[in-house]
């Protein structure tokens, strides 16, 4: 089974998390929405328009855990 990348929102902070096939989690990035968007852009997602990436982050994010 492949690893998954998930996003969580905790108040005003966001987390980008890799979930391994065994269920273990690794936090790849944590911070404000701008921090996470910058992290994504610096890791190969810079070709996506920032407004689209912003909408996607909100859609993919698990709300306030």
N, C-alpha and C positions, 0 to 999 in steps of 0.2 A: 504494500500500500504506500502511496506517496505522502509526503509531508503536506500540510495545509498551512496557508497563511490566513490568519484571522485578524480582525481589527476590533478593538473594544473602546468604548467611551466611558470614562469615569469622571463625572462632573465636567470640568473644562479640559481635562487631559485625555489624550488618546494613546492607545498602545497598538503596536504592530507585533503580532505574535506568530511564531512558527510552532505548529503542533505536529509532533512526530507521530509516526504510525503506532507507537506504543502508548500514546496519550500524553507523554511528557511535553511541557511547553518551554519555549525559549523566547524571551522578550527581545525583539530586534530593534525596536525603537519606542520611545515614550516621550511625550511632551504635548505641546499645544498642537492644534490642527496645522498651523504653519510649520512647526517643527517636523511633523510627520510627512507633510507634503514635500518639504525640502529633502527629507531623508529618502522618500520614494524617488524624487527627481534625481538625486545623486546616485541612486542604485539602478539606473537604467529606465526610469519611467518619465524622463524629461521630455520625451517626444509627445506626450499627451498634453493637451491644453490644460492649464492650471484650473480653469473653471470646471472642466469635465472631471478631472481628478478629484476636485473638491466635492462634487456631487456624488461620485463613486464612493468616496470615503464615508460620506454620510449614509449611503445606501448599504454598504458592506458592514458598517459598524454595529456591533451588538450594543444596544442602548444601556447606558448607566448601570453597570454591574456592580 
